[in-house]
C-alpha cells in the first residue's frame, strides 16, 4: 500500500512525490503537523495559494497545545496530590 511506504520525510519530498501523481500541496496547518494535498483538477480552486512548498510550509509548533484549554483548577490539583 502506498501509505505504508510514506513513513516520514521532508515536506518537499512529499510535494515532489505527490506531484508525480498529479496532486498539489495547498496548505499546512498552524502546528506544522499536517499537509493538505488536492488533486490537480482542483488546483484552480486554490489559485491564491503559492505553488512553492517553502511558502506554504509552517514550522513545527510543539507547544501549541500548551496555550489551549482551561487553566488549572487548584481544588483538583490538591485532590490529586492528596492534600484534601
C-alpha positions as CSV (number, residue, x, y, z in Angstrom):
1,X,0.0,0.0,0.0
2,X,1.2,3.5,-0.9
3,X,0.9,4.9,2.7
4,X,3.0,2.1,4.2
5,X,6.0,3.5,2.2
6,X,5.4,7.1,3.3
7,X,6.5,7.0,6.9
8,X,8.4,10.2,7.1
9,X,10.2,12.8,5.0
10,X,10.6,16.4,4.3
11,X,7.6,18.4,3.1
12,X,9.4,19.0,-0.2
13,X,10.0,15.2,-0.7
14,X,6.2,14.7,-0.2
15,X,5.4,17.5,-2.6
16,X,7.8,16.0,-5.3
17,X,6.3,12.6,-4.8
18,X,2.6,13.6,-4.9
19,X,3.2,15.9,-7.9
20,X,4.2,12.8,-9.9
21,X,0.6,11.6,-9.3
22,X,-0.9,15.0,-10.4
23,X,-1.5,16.2,-6.8
24,X,-0.7,19.6,-5.3
25,X,0.1,20.9,-1.8
26,X,-2.4,23.6,-0.8
27,X,-2.0,24.1,2.9
28,X,-0.1,23.2,6.1
29,X,-1.9,23.5,9.4
30,X,-0.7,26.0,12.0
31,X,1.1,23.4,14.1
32,X,3.2,22.2,11.1
33,X,2.0,18.6,11.7
34,X,-0.3,18.2,8.6
35,X,-0.1,19.0,5.0
36,X,-3.1,19.1,2.7
37,X,-2.9,18.0,-0.8
38,X,-5.6,18.1,-3.6
39,X,-6.0,16.6,-7.0
40,X,-4.6,18.8,-9.7
41,X,-8.0,19.2,-11.3
42,X,-9.0,21.2,-8.2
43,X,-5.9,23.4,-8.2
44,X,-7.8,26.3,-9.7
45,X,-9.8,26.5,-6.5
46,X,-6.6,27.4,-4.7
47,X,-5.3,29.9,-7.2
48,X,-4.2,32.2,-4.3
49,X,-2.0,29.6,-2.7
50,X,1.7,29.8,-3.6
51,X,3.0,26.8,-5.6
52,X,6.3,26.7,-3.8
53,X,6.4,24.4,-0.7
54,X,8.6,26.8,1.2
55,X,5.9,29.5,1.0
56,X,3.2,27.1,2.3
57,X,5.4,25.4,5.0
58,X,4.6,26.0,8.6
59,X,7.4,25.2,11.1
60,X,6.6,22.8,13.9
61,X,5.0,24.3,17.0
62,X,5.3,21.6,19.6
63,X,4.0,23.8,22.3
64,X,0.7,24.9,20.6
65,X,-1.3,22.6,22.9
66,X,0.1,24.3,26.0
67,X,-1.7,27.5,25.1
68,X,-5.2,25.9,24.7
69,X,-7.7,24.5,27.1
70,X,-8.7,25.6,30.5
71,X,-6.4,26.7,33.2
72,X,-5.5,24.6,36.3
73,X,-8.1,24.1,39.0
74,X,-6.4,24.3,42.4
75,X,-9.0,22.1,44.1
76,X,-8.4,19.3,41.6
77,X,-4.6,19.6,42.0
78,X,-4.9,19.4,45.7
79,X,-7.1,16.4,45.4
80,X,-4.6,14.6,43.1
81,X,-1.8,15.4,45.4
82,X,-3.8,14.0,48.4
83,X,-3.9,17.4,50.2
84,X,-7.7,17.2,50.7
